[in-house]
Structures are given as C-alpha cells and as structure tokens.
Amino acid sequence: MQGLTKLTGRRSPSASNSDCIIAAARSWLGTPYHDQASLRGVGCDCLGLARGVWRDVVGDEPFPIPPYSRDWGETGFREVLAEGARRMMMELPAADAGPGALVVFRMRAGAIAKHVGILSAPDRFIHAYERLGVIEEPLTPAWQRRIAFAFLFPSI
C-alpha cells in the first residue's frame, strides 16, 4: 500500500518501516501498566504504548491527548480513538492490517472502541494490559473479532 497520510503527506510504511515499528513496540515489553502514562520501562497504558512508539518512530506527538476514561464498556456516539488516529494515520480495512499496523479493539458489543495494540506478526500483537503491562501475545480469534479499526503509522 502506497497511500498518503493526512497529517504528514509521507508514504505509508514499507516492510522496513513495519520492522522499525515492531522493534520499537518490542522495546516497551515489560513496561508496567499505568493508566494514562507513556514512559518506557516506567509505565503506560495501551494508548501510551502507541504514543511511545509514535515518538520512537515518527517524532513528536502532533497534539496533546486529553484525559480519558478507562471504561471499556463506555457507550456513546463518537469513536474518539479512531477519530484521533485518522488525524495522523492512514486508515485501512481491518482485514488488510498486517505487521506494524495499529489496531483498535471494541471490547464489548455496543461500546466505544477503546483498546489499541500493534500487530507484530499476522497472528501476534503487542499491547499494554492492566495487571500485565506491555506484553506480546497471540492474536486469537477472540481478539481478531474485536478489531474495529486499523491504521498505518507514517513512513520514517
């Protein structure tokens, strides 16, 4: 895929860019879970992991992240995470997401999509999970069916 991102005008990631994204995400493995934080080795939540990988691979974050609720069952009319990702990343169909893509999960039917991870292989992903911190685990069918949105990081 050689699309353009909305924010930077850069081309979508190549295989080597995906490798950089995955390596950056793996450098966060073992970081403890901490709500609304984004400090490698100190603490982060799922969005904090994505923000940290952005900083590692792309550069400064383009806008501040406002406080957000931890409630995966939250309902509403706006998909805030997806809207924010669209401001700086190229969206693609979830079925087309491959290694290096950011995926946004809807954890409960009818709820807002509020969990993110980074695909590290066709069948694995990296995410920050409460009580476990940043982990890499299989993308099981249960996780796959929860993917609501997918996005590509800009090329470096």
VOVOKOL-740519 format. One line per field, with one value per atom (N, C-alpha, C, O): residue number from 1; residue in one letter; atom name; x, y negated, z negated. Coordinates in Angstrom, 3 decimals, decimal comma, m for minus. Atoms other than C-alpha are relative to their C-alpha. Layout:
nr c(NUM:...)
rest c(a:...)
atom c(CA:...)
u c(X:...)
v c(Y:...)
w c(Z:...)
END
This chain:
nr c(1:1:1:1:2:2:2:2:3:3:3:3:4:4:4:4:5:5:5:5:6:6:6:6:7:7:7:7:8:8:8:8:9:9:9:9:10:10:10:10:11:11:11:11:12:12:12:12:13:13:13:13:14:14:14:14:15:15:15:15:16:16:16:16:17:17:17:17:18:18:18:18:19:19:19:19:20:20:20:20:21:21:21:21:22:22:22:22:23:23:23:23:24:24:24:24:25:25:25:25:26:26:26:26:27:27:27:27:28:28:28:28:29:29:29:29:30:30:30:30:31:31:31:31:32:32:32:32:33:33:33:33:34:34:34:34:35:35:35:35:36:36:36:36:37:37:37:37:38:38:38:38:39:39:39:39:40:40:40:40:41:41:41:41:42:42:42:42:43:43:43:43:44:44:44:44:45:45:45:45:46:46:46:46:47:47:47:47:48:48:48:48:49:49:49:49:50:50:50:50:51:51:51:51:52:52:52:52:53:53:53:53:54:54:54:54:55:55:55:55:56:56:56:56:57:57:57:57:58:58:58:58:59:59:59:59:60:60:60:60:61:61:61:61:62:62:62:62:63:63:63:63:64:64:64:64:65:65:65:65:66:66:66:66:67:67:67:67:68:68:68:68:69:69:69:69:70:70:70:70:71:71:71:71:72:72:72:72:73:73:73:73:74:74:74:74:75:75:75:75:76:76:76:76:77:77:77:77:78:78:78:78:79:79:79:79:80:80:80:80:81:81:81:81:82:82:82:82:83:83:83:83:84:84:84:84:85:85:85:85:86:86:86:86:87:87:87:87:88:88:88:88:89:89:89:89:90:90:90:90:91:91:91:91:92:92:92:92:93:93:93:93:94:94:94:94:95:95:95:95:96:96:96:96:97:97:97:97:98:98:98:98:99:99:99:99:100:100:100:100:101:101:101:101:102:102:102:102:103:103:103:103:104:104:104:104:105:105:105:105:106:106:106:106:107:107:107:107:108:108:108:108:109:109:109:109:110:110:110:110:111:111:111:111:112:112:112:112:113:113:113:113:114:114:114:114:115:115:115:115:116:116:116:116:117:117:117:117:118:118:118:118:119:119:119:119:120:120:120:120:121:121:121:121:122:122:122:122:123:123:123:123:124:124:124:124:125:125:125:125:126:126:126:126:127:127:127:127:128:128:128:128:129:129:129:129:130:130:130:130:131:131:131:131:132:132:132:132:133:133:133:133:134:134:134:134:135:135:135:135:136:136:136:136:137:137:137:137:138:138:138:138:139:139:139:139:140:140:140:140:141:141:141:141:142:142:142:142:143:143:143:143:144:144:144:144:145:145:145:145:146:146:146:146:147:147:147:147:148:148:148:148:149:149:149:149:150:150:150:150:151:151:151:151:152:152:152:152:153:153:153:153:154:154:154:154:155:155:155:155:156:156:156:156)
rest c(m:m:m:m:q:q:q:q:g:g:g:g:l:l:l:l:t:t:t:t:k:k:k:k:l:l:l:l:t:t:t:t:g:g:g:g:r:r:r:r:r:r:r:r:s:s:s:s:p:p:p:p:s:s:s:s:a:a:a:a:s:s:s:s:n:n:n:n:s:s:s:s:d:d:d:d:c:c:c:c:i:i:i:i:i:i:i:i:a:a:a:a:a:a:a:a:a:a:a:a:r:r:r:r:s:s:s:s:w:w:w:w:l:l:l:l:g:g:g:g:t:t:t:t:p:p:p:p:y:y:y:y:h:h:h:h:d:d:d:d:q:q:q:q:a:a:a:a:s:s:s:s:l:l:l:l:r:r:r:r:g:g:g:g:v:v:v:v:g:g:g:g:c:c:c:c:d:d:d:d:c:c:c:c:l:l:l:l:g:g:g:g:l:l:l:l:a:a:a:a:r:r:r:r:g:g:g:g:v:v:v:v:w:w:w:w:r:r:r:r:d:d:d:d:v:v:v:v:v:v:v:v:g:g:g:g:d:d:d:d:e:e:e:e:p:p:p:p:f:f:f:f:p:p:p:p:i:i:i:i:p:p:p:p:p:p:p:p:y:y:y:y:s:s:s:s:r:r:r:r:d:d:d:d:w:w:w:w:g:g:g:g:e:e:e:e:t:t:t:t:g:g:g:g:f:f:f:f:r:r:r:r:e:e:e:e:v:v:v:v:l:l:l:l:a:a:a:a:e:e:e:e:g:g:g:g:a:a:a:a:r:r:r:r:r:r:r:r:m:m:m:m:m:m:m:m:m:m:m:m:e:e:e:e:l:l:l:l:p:p:p:p:a:a:a:a:a:a:a:a:d:d:d:d:a:a:a:a:g:g:g:g:p:p:p:p:g:g:g:g:a:a:a:a:l:l:l:l:v:v:v:v:v:v:v:v:f:f:f:f:r:r:r:r:m:m:m:m:r:r:r:r:a:a:a:a:g:g:g:g:a:a:a:a:i:i:i:i:a:a:a:a:k:k:k:k:h:h:h:h:v:v:v:v:g:g:g:g:i:i:i:i:l:l:l:l:s:s:s:s:a:a:a:a:p:p:p:p:d:d:d:d:r:r:r:r:f:f:f:f:i:i:i:i:h:h:h:h:a:a:a:a:y:y:y:y:e:e:e:e:r:r:r:r:l:l:l:l:g:g:g:g:v:v:v:v:i:i:i:i:e:e:e:e:e:e:e:e:p:p:p:p:l:l:l:l:t:t:t:t:p:p:p:p:a:a:a:a:w:w:w:w:q:q:q:q:r:r:r:r:r:r:r:r:i:i:i:i:a:a:a:a:f:f:f:f:a:a:a:a:f:f:f:f:l:l:l:l:f:f:f:f:p:p:p:p:s:s:s:s:i:i:i:i)
atom c(N:CA:C:O:N:CA:C:O:N:CA:C:O:N:CA:C:O:N:CA:C:O:N:CA:C:O:N:CA:C:O:N:CA:C:O:N:CA:C:O:N:CA:C:O:N:CA:C:O:N:CA:C:O:N:CA:C:O:N:CA:C:O:N:CA:C:O:N:CA:C:O:N:CA:C:O:N:CA:C:O:N:CA:C:O:N:CA:C:O:N:CA:C:O:N:CA:C:O:N:CA:C:O:N:CA:C:O:N:CA:C:O:N:CA:C:O:N:CA:C:O:N:CA:C:O:N:CA:C:O:N:CA:C:O:N:CA:C:O:N:CA:C:O:N:CA:C:O:N:CA:C:O:N:CA:C:O:N:CA:C:O:N:CA:C:O:N:CA:C:O:N:CA:C:O:N:CA:C:O:N:CA:C:O:N:CA:C:O:N:CA:C:O:N:CA:C:O:N:CA:C:O:N:CA:C:O:N:CA:C:O:N:CA:C:O:N:CA:C:O:N:CA:C:O:N:CA:C:O:N:CA:C:O:N:CA:C:O:N:CA:C:O:N:CA:C:O:N:CA:C:O:N:CA:C:O:N:CA:C:O:N:CA:C:O:N:CA:C:O:N:CA:C:O:N:CA:C:O:N:CA:C:O:N:CA:C:O:N:CA:C:O:N:CA:C:O:N:CA:C:O:N:CA:C:O:N:CA:C:O:N:CA:C:O:N:CA:C:O:N:CA:C:O:N:CA:C:O:N:CA:C:O:N:CA:C:O:N:CA:C:O:N:CA:C:O:N:CA:C:O:N:CA:C:O:N:CA:C:O:N:CA:C:O:N:CA:C:O:N:CA:C:O:N:CA:C:O:N:CA:C:O:N:CA:C:O:N:CA:C:O:N:CA:C:O:N:CA:C:O:N:CA:C:O:N:CA:C:O:N:CA:C:O:N:CA:C:O:N:CA:C:O:N:CA:C:O:N:CA:C:O:N:CA:C:O:N:CA:C:O:N:CA:C:O:N:CA:C:O:N:CA:C:O:N:CA:C:O:N:CA:C:O:N:CA:C:O:N:CA:C:O:N:CA:C:O:N:CA:C:O:N:CA:C:O:N:CA:C:O:N:CA:C:O:N:CA:C:O:N:CA:C:O:N:CA:C:O:N:CA:C:O:N:CA:C:O:N:CA:C:O:N:CA:C:O:N:CA:C:O:N:CA:C:O:N:CA:C:O:N:CA:C:O:N:CA:C:O:N:CA:C:O:N:CA:C:O:N:CA:C:O:N:CA:C:O:N:CA:C:O:N:CA:C:O:N:CA:C:O:N:CA:C:O:N:CA:C:O:N:CA:C:O:N:CA:C:O:N:CA:C:O:N:CA:C:O:N:CA:C:O:N:CA:C:O:N:CA:C:O:N:CA:C:O:N:CA:C:O:N:CA:C:O:N:CA:C:O:N:CA:C:O:N:CA:C:O:N:CA:C:O:N:CA:C:O:N:CA:C:O:N:CA:C:O:N:CA:C:O:N:CA:C:O:N:CA:C:O:N:CA:C:O:N:CA:C:O:N:CA:C:O:N:CA:C:O:N:CA:C:O)
u c(0,834:0,000:0,868:1,753:m0,799:1,423:m0,881:m0,758:0,866:m1,203:0,728:1,858:m0,570:m0,542:m0,712:m1,923:0,633:m1,160:m0,578:m0,131:0,656:m3,389:0,860:0,826:m0,732:m1,033:1,338:1,673:m1,373:2,443:0,224:1,217:m0,223:1,999:1,034:1,385:m0,978:4,508:m0,692:m1,887:0,552:4,006:m0,259:0,348:0,288:2,544:1,220:2,110:m1,204:5,018:0,389:m0,463:m0,556:7,269:0,241:m0,003:m0,311:8,305:1,051:0,968:m1,034:11,386:m0,578:m0,149:0,645:9,199:m0,793:m0,784:0,735:6,990:0,955:0,637:m0,999:10,116:0,416:0,588:m0,361:11,056:m1,111:m0,841:1,144:7,560:m0,064:m0,258:0,056:7,603:1,164:0,972:m1,156:11,117:m0,234:0,088:0,292:10,030:m1,028:m0,868:1,030:6,926:0,603:0,294:m0,616:9,001:0,927:1,134:m0,872:11,355:m0,793:m0,202:0,878:8,361:m0,442:m1,063:0,418:7,806:0,495:1,637:m0,334:7,763:m0,281:m0,204:0,360:6,793:m1,268:m2,246:1,199:4,316:m1,197:m1,035:1,220:0,714:m0,177:m0,069:0,353:m0,089:m0,933:m0,559:1,034:m3,258:0,489:0,994:m0,264:m2,658:1,472:1,791:m1,435:1,145:0,591:m0,030:m0,684:3,628:1,514:2,165:m1,438:7,132:0,541:0,247:m0,561:9,025:0,742:1,527:m0,654:10,160:m0,571:m0,290:0,574:8,215:m1,479:m1,936:1,423:4,542:m0,704:m0,351:0,835:1,996:m1,284:m1,378:1,200:m1,470:0,076:1,101:m0,055:m2,403:0,234:1,027:m0,202:m2,640:1,387:2,017:m1,347:0,573:1,060:2,067:m0,906:2,325:0,005:1,073:0,090:1,071:0,654:1,349:m0,620:2,124:1,521:2,234:m1,439:5,574:0,618:1,703:m0,503:6,031:m0,006:0,935:0,035:4,943:1,243:1,941:m1,162:7,628:1,296:2,187:m1,212:10,246:0,217:1,351:m0,107:9,494:m0,256:0,429:0,408:7,862:0,578:1,114:m0,470:8,804:m0,988:m1,767:0,873:6,982:m1,470:m1,894:1,443:3,307:m0,600:m0,241:0,518:1,283:m1,002:m1,242:0,952:m1,264:m0,088:0,168:0,112:m1,816:m1,225:m2,235:1,096:m4,021:m0,755:m0,168:0,764:m6,832:m0,233:m0,120:0,324:m7,710:m1,141:m2,009:1,013:m9,851:m0,382:0,357:0,544:m11,930:0,587:0,890:m0,496:m10,689:m1,131:m0,856:1,161:m14,212:m0,162:m0,566:0,139:m14,196:m1,464:m1,753:1,416:m17,987:m0,680:m1,896:0,564:m18,442:m0,708:m0,193:0,749:m21,069:m0,044:0,231:0,097:m21,555:m0,094:m0,170:0,177:m21,819:1,303:1,338:m1,272:m18,161:1,043:1,188:m1,136:m15,268:1,249:1,956:m1,033:m12,722:1,392:2,149:m1,316:m9,661:0,159:1,190:m0,078:m10,421:0,075:0,840:m0,051:m11,070:1,388:1,907:m1,347:m7,735:1,022:1,891:m0,936:m5,869:m0,136:0,867:0,210:m7,441:0,675:1,008:m0,644:m5,922:1,468:2,046:m1,436:m2,396:0,457:1,649:m0,352:m2,510:m0,956:m2,053:0,854:m3,891:m0,816:m0,262:0,878:m6,911:m0,025:0,077:0,154:m7,226:m1,018:m1,276:0,946:m9,774:0,697:1,843:m0,586:m9,163:0,524:1,555:m0,425:m8,907:1,333:2,009:m1,251:m5,939:1,163:2,282:m1,052:m3,970:1,043:0,712:m1,104:m0,565:0,977:0,718:m0,997:2,527:0,381:0,623:m0,314:3,267:m1,224:m1,101:1,230:m0,367:m0,479:m0,301:0,679:m2,128:m1,437:m2,122:1,380:m5,394:m0,735:m0,170:0,847:m8,243:m1,105:m1,809:0,928:m10,409:m1,250:m1,188:1,256:m14,041:m0,170:m0,414:m0,045:m14,040:m1,377:m1,487:1,358:m17,820:m0,925:m0,781:0,977:m20,654:m0,742:m1,181:0,721:m22,256:0,817:0,340:m0,859:m19,359:0,919:1,064:m0,990:m16,843:1,277:1,638:m1,285:m13,599:1,043:1,333:m0,870:m11,115:1,282:1,919:m1,259:m8,173:0,805:0,250:m0,844:m5,211:1,163:1,594:m1,177:m2,384:0,700:0,175:m0,790:0,281:0,255:0,785:m0,230:0,389:1,497:2,191:m1,423:3,804:0,243:1,381:m0,016:3,032:m1,453:m2,350:1,407:m0,075:m0,856:m2,072:0,754:m1,051:0,435:0,180:m0,470:0,515:m0,143:m0,153:0,052:0,209:0,590:0,728:m0,593:1,738:m0,969:m1,476:0,903:m0,391:0,294:0,977:m0,120:m0,494:m1,321:m2,386:1,185:m2,914:0,095:1,130:0,018:m3,923:0,469:0,097:m0,607:m2,054:1,141:1,952:m1,056:0,238:1,050:2,174:m0,918:1,865:0,059:m0,880:m0,145:3,177:0,427:1,451:m0,240:3,028:m0,186:m0,828:0,246:3,169:m0,700:m0,248:0,768:0,597:m0,668:m0,708:0,679:m1,274:m1,245:m1,966:1,216:m3,964:m1,030:m1,246:0,953:m6,561:m1,273:m1,478:1,280:m9,959:m0,808:m1,498:0,731:m11,421:0,504:m0,294:m0,536:m9,065:m0,311:m0,698:0,227:m9,441:m1,399:m1,564:1,374:m13,217:m0,298:m1,309:0,193:m12,848:0,638:0,403:m0,639:m10,772:m1,070:m1,811:0,995:m12,903:0,625:m0,030:m0,684:m10,329:1,462:2,008:m1,434:m6,802:0,604:m0,038:m0,687:m4,269:1,476:2,059:m1,430:m0,779:0,750:0,310:m0,883:1,990:0,607:0,805:m0,687:3,580:1,393:1,993:m1,357:6,830:0,990:0,721:m1,063:10,030:0,993:1,961)
v c(1,189:0,000:m1,238:m1,384:1,212:m3,317:m1,232:m2,125:1,160:m5,771:m1,124:m0,947:1,135:m9,184:m0,191:0,011:0,289:m10,045:m1,402:m2,240:1,305:m13,001:m1,069:m2,228:1,006:m14,709:m0,354:m1,530:0,250:m14,297:m0,012:m0,572:m0,102:m13,607:1,059:1,207:m1,045:m10,766:1,241:1,434:m1,255:m7,439:0,962:0,852:m0,995:m4,530:0,894:0,931:m0,725:m2,191:1,094:1,809:m1,113:0,140:1,137:0,999:m1,122:3,528:m0,409:m0,016:0,403:1,928:m0,944:m0,906:0,862:m0,725:0,843:0,567:m0,899:2,035:0,665:0,814:m0,599:3,699:m0,980:m0,584:1,031:0,411:m0,177:m0,306:0,156:0,072:1,177:0,984:m1,189:3,650:m0,003:0,314:0,060:3,236:m1,037:m0,801:1,035:0,015:0,512:0,313:m0,535:1,715:1,057:1,086:m1,043:4,679:m0,606:m0,006:0,633:2,274:m0,424:m0,719:0,345:1,473:1,230:1,083:m1,214:5,135:m0,037:m0,407:m0,004:5,487:m1,308:m1,364:1,259:1,852:0,221:0,747:m0,200:1,889:m0,801:m1,832:0,720:0,856:m1,180:m1,043:1,179:m2,658:m0,854:m1,312:0,735:m4,458:m1,383:m2,151:1,299:m7,449:m0,413:m1,587:0,284:m7,182:0,469:1,243:m0,379:m6,811:m0,133:m0,899:0,022:m6,209:1,425:2,236:m1,342:m3,151:0,415:m0,354:m0,540:m0,990:m0,481:0,106:0,586:m3,119:0,316:0,815:m0,293:m2,792:m0,550:m1,611:0,465:m3,068:0,814:1,890:m0,761:m2,042:0,286:0,019:m0,379:m0,842:m1,208:m1,132:1,201:m4,349:m0,579:m1,091:0,465:m5,319:0,779:0,207:m0,811:m2,430:m0,511:m0,727:0,499:m3,635:m1,372:m1,643:1,328:m7,200:0,113:m0,610:m0,183:m5,995:0,539:0,107:m0,520:m4,004:m1,117:m1,235:1,163:m7,106:m0,858:m1,199:0,850:m9,165:0,669:0,008:m0,728:m6,452:0,052:m0,041:m0,251:m6,003:m1,243:m1,459:1,146:m9,202:m1,316:m2,109:1,250:m12,001:m0,514:0,250:0,605:m14,407:0,277:0,366:m0,179:m13,817:m1,298:m2,381:1,207:m16,226:m0,803:m1,971:0,727:m17,156:0,690:1,890:m0,604:m16,593:0,913:0,694:m0,937:m13,733:m0,428:m0,510:0,388:m14,821:1,212:2,348:m1,119:m12,706:0,837:0,314:m0,897:m9,678:1,039:1,291:m0,998:m7,057:1,378:1,695:m1,370:m3,501:0,988:2,165:m0,876:m2,067:0,575:m0,137:m0,646:0,455:0,204:0,500:m0,146:0,656:m1,322:m1,372:1,335:m3,082:m0,027:0,487:0,143:m3,849:m1,479:m2,354:1,372:m6,950:m0,012:1,030:0,155:m8,325:m0,222:m0,132:0,320:m9,161:1,065:1,521:m0,913:m6,801:m0,868:m1,094:1,002:m9,149:0,499:m0,241:m0,521:m6,895:0,068:m0,338:m0,087:m6,239:m1,393:m1,603:1,365:m9,940:m0,603:m1,255:0,511:m10,837:0,644:m0,041:m0,701:m8,182:m0,487:m0,624:0,491:m9,425:m1,344:m1,676:1,316:m12,854:0,124:m0,820:m0,096:m11,479:1,298:1,473:m1,283:m7,987:0,333:m0,219:m0,439:m6,304:1,206:2,202:m1,114:m4,087:1,025:0,677:m1,065:m0,743:0,991:1,018:m1,001:2,064:0,929:1,325:m0,855:4,186:1,308:1,817:m1,257:7,287:m0,138:0,863:0,239:5,690:m0,352:m0,552:0,385:4,876:1,110:2,289:m0,944:6,526:m0,470:m1,454:0,373:6,373:m1,482:m2,023:1,424:2,838:m0,888:m2,080:0,801:1,693:m0,184:0,685:0,281:0,087:0,491:0,127:m0,482:1,880:m0,507:m0,585:0,516:0,516:1,027:1,427:m1,064:3,020:m0,549:m1,477:0,243:2,825:1,180:2,305:m1,083:4,833:0,558:1,697:m0,458:5,051:m0,449:m1,555:0,354:5,086:m1,263:m1,380:1,236:1,659:m1,054:m2,170:0,954:m0,018:m0,709:m0,282:0,732:m2,537:0,836:1,488:m0,688:m1,027:m0,759:m1,920:0,717:m1,848:0,724:0,354:m0,682:0,561:0,061:0,304:m0,028:0,430:0,960:1,236:m0,854:2,738:m0,175:m0,818:0,072:3,063:1,431:2,244:m1,342:6,142:0,220:m0,602:m0,312:7,791:1,135:1,373:m1,092:10,700:0,194:m0,377:m0,206:11,891:0,572:0,382:m0,667:13,828:m0,408:0,318:0,466:11,784:m1,513:m2,206:1,439:8,326:m0,383:0,446:0,561:6,093:m1,037:m1,867:0,976:4,129:m0,091:0,763:0,167:2,837:0,422:m0,059:m0,592:4,738:m0,146:0,141:0,209:3,939:1,261:2,373:m1,036:6,066:0,741:1,365:m0,724:7,487:m0,932:m0,503:0,925:4,386:0,254:0,792:m0,167:4,418:1,440:1,916:m1,407:7,933:0,211:m0,586:m0,461:9,687:1,339:2,218:m1,231:12,408:0,369:m0,439:m0,418:14,417:m0,851:m1,243:0,676:12,621:1,106:1,546:m1,109:15,259:m0,430:m1,621:0,379:15,397:m0,954:m1,834:0,904:13,702:m1,432:m2,369:1,343:10,744:m0,473:m1,625:0,385:10,749:m0,562:m1,569:0,455:10,375:m1,333:m1,967:1,281:7,331:m1,171:m2,323:1,094:5,327:m0,816:m0,295:0,899:2,332:m0,910:m1,270:0,925:0,125:0,401:1,043:m0,235:0,376:m1,219:m1,860:1,187:m2,334:0,309:1,187:m0,111:m2,648:m1,197:m2,336:1,081:m4,673:m0,627:0,068:0,620:m7,218:0,599:1,080:m0,462:m6,190:m0,980:m2,174:0,846:m7,472:m0,372:m1,082)
w c(0,000:0,000:0,000:m0,843:m0,084:1,002:m0,063:0,776:0,190:m0,224:m0,704:m1,159:0,706:m1,727:m1,317:m1,406:1,278:m5,331:0,048:0,831:0,023:m6,144:m0,656:m0,242:0,754:m8,564:0,630:0,768:m0,398:m7,154:1,498:1,962:m1,431:m3,457:0,344:1,515:m0,250:m3,841:0,520:0,297:m0,488:m2,148:m1,151:m2,217:1,021:m4,090:m0,208:0,642:0,374:m5,794:0,966:1,492:m0,750:m3,848:m0,989:m2,188:0,890:m5,200:m1,018:m2,181:0,960:m6,756:m1,050:m2,204:0,978:m8,413:m0,989:m2,189:0,898:m9,808:m0,979:m2,159:0,893:m11,189:m1,087:m2,240:0,985:m12,910:m1,030:m2,224:0,898:m14,378:m0,975:m2,176:0,846:m15,680:m0,995:m2,169:0,907:m17,126:m1,091:m2,256:1,001:m18,843:m1,005:m2,209:0,905:m20,271:m0,928:m2,120:0,840:m21,496:m1,051:m2,106:0,997:m23,274:m1,241:m2,280:1,125:m25,537:m0,792:m1,845:0,705:m26,550:m1,444:m1,716:1,417:m30,314:m0,713:m1,940:0,644:m30,926:m0,812:m0,280:0,826:m33,831:0,518:1,172:m0,361:m33,252:m0,951:m2,169:0,790:m34,406:0,846:1,926:m0,721:m33,328:0,427:m0,392:m0,621:m31,001:m0,021:0,163:m0,027:m31,220:1,326:2,056:m1,236:m28,357:m0,172:0,539:0,271:m29,756:0,038:m0,840:m0,163:m28,533:m1,278:m1,832:1,170:m31,424:m1,318:m2,362:1,217:m33,931:m0,093:m1,122:0,007:m32,970:1,223:1,738:m1,106:m30,180:0,019:m0,571:m0,325:m29,140:1,499:2,127:m1,418:m25,649:0,903:1,841:m0,804:m24,210:m0,248:0,678:0,312:m25,999:0,759:1,176:m0,813:m24,242:1,436:2,010:m1,386:m20,838:0,127:1,106:m0,007:m21,697:m0,067:0,628:0,124:m22,725:1,271:1,660:m1,276:m19,525:1,035:1,820:m0,907:m17,569:m0,224:0,731:0,299:m19,348:0,437:0,971:m0,368:m18,768:1,509:1,978:m1,439:m15,065:0,848:1,848:m0,831:m13,769:m0,520:0,255:0,592:m16,184:m1,025:m1,594:1,000:m18,438:0,281:1,433:m0,133:m19,094:0,540:0,077:m0,644:m16,940:m0,816:m0,510:0,834:m19,626:m1,355:m1,451:1,328:m23,346:m0,088:0,581:0,210:m24,473:m1,258:m2,337:1,196:m26,792:m0,905:m0,444:0,892:m29,854:0,587:1,285:m0,536:m29,020:m1,051:m2,002:0,921:m30,795:0,295:1,445:m0,154:m31,374:0,297:0,528:m0,101:m30,975:1,409:2,327:m1,302:m28,092:0,389:1,548:m0,290:m28,343:0,308:0,494:m0,257:m27,723:1,357:2,350:m1,242:m25,100:0,373:m0,448:m0,470:m23,025:1,512:2,161:m1,440:m19,532:0,745:1,972:m0,653:m18,869:m0,295:m1,429:0,136:m18,268:m0,124:0,859:0,233:m19,817:0,391:1,019:m0,374:m19,409:1,511:2,047:m1,459:m15,763:0,628:1,570:m0,525:m15,115:m0,181:0,725:0,251:m16,717:0,914:1,454:m0,884:m14,739:1,438:2,139:m1,368:m11,482:0,246:1,384:m0,151:m12,146:0,372:0,909:m0,229:m11,821:0,646:0,898:m0,592:m10,311:1,130:1,217:m1,087:m7,228:m0,461:m0,927:0,374:m7,928:1,123:2,300:m0,975:m6,202:m0,535:m1,738:0,494:m6,363:m0,996:m0,781:1,031:m9,449:0,591:0,152:m0,619:m7,262:0,737:0,974:m0,720:m5,441:m0,919:m0,446:0,943:m8,606:m0,097:m0,215:0,122:m8,772:m1,054:m1,747:0,996:m10,953:0,083:1,162:0,091:m12,121:m0,055:m0,339:0,028:m11,940:m1,439:m2,292:1,268:m14,884:0,156:1,112:m0,038:m15,622:m1,236:m2,327:1,075:m17,740:m0,230:0,698:0,361:m19,582:m0,682:m1,487:0,708:m20,627:m0,957:m0,522:0,975:m23,841:m0,358:m0,811:0,283:m24,279:1,125:1,646:m1,031:m21,753:m0,416:m1,560:0,263:m21,522:m0,717:m0,923:0,709:m23,331:0,998:2,143:m0,786:m22,003:0,062:m0,918:m0,138:m20,662:m0,810:m0,518:0,945:m23,444:m0,368:m1,355:0,301:m23,373:1,288:2,360:m1,192:m20,993:m0,193:m1,312:m0,027:m20,047:1,336:2,245:m1,228:m17,374:0,456:m0,302:m0,527:m15,154:0,164:0,762:m0,114:m15,412:0,990:1,395:m0,975:m13,066:0,416:m0,204:m0,383:m11,232:m1,129:m1,149:1,057:m14,353:m1,413:m2,374:1,314:m17,207:m0,084:0,933:0,184:m18,713:m1,344:m2,244:1,204:m21,379:m0,527:0,228:0,612:m23,827:m1,485:m2,050:1,447:m27,378:m0,617:m0,231:0,602:m29,542:m1,511:m2,112:1,451:m33,105:m0,728:m0,352:0,832:m35,680:0,692:0,008:m0,709:m32,952:0,602:0,862:m0,650:m31,479:1,497:2,084:m1,447:m27,925:0,282:m0,206:m0,337:m26,507:1,499:2,184:m1,362:m23,161:m0,134:m0,868:0,138:m22,722:1,320:2,248:m1,223:m20,098:0,281:m0,637:m0,448:m18,109:0,241:1,370:m0,044:m18,894:0,739:0,969:m0,603:m17,183:m0,884:m0,368:0,906:m20,287:0,145:0,140:m0,224:m19,789:1,420:1,611:m1,401:m15,978:0,218:0,906:m0,241:m16,099:m0,692:m0,392:0,682:m18,386:0,746:0,381:m0,730:m15,878:0,721:1,554:m0,605:m14,883:1,057:2,036:m0,902:m13,120:0,108:m0,789:m0,181:m11,719:0,694:1,525:m0,515:m10,868:0,249:m0,387:m0,284:m9,405:m0,551:m0,395:0,420:m11,025:1,258:2,254:m1,149:m8,648:0,172:m0,790:m0,269:m6,999:m0,600:m0,739:0,555:m8,503:1,075:0,802)
END
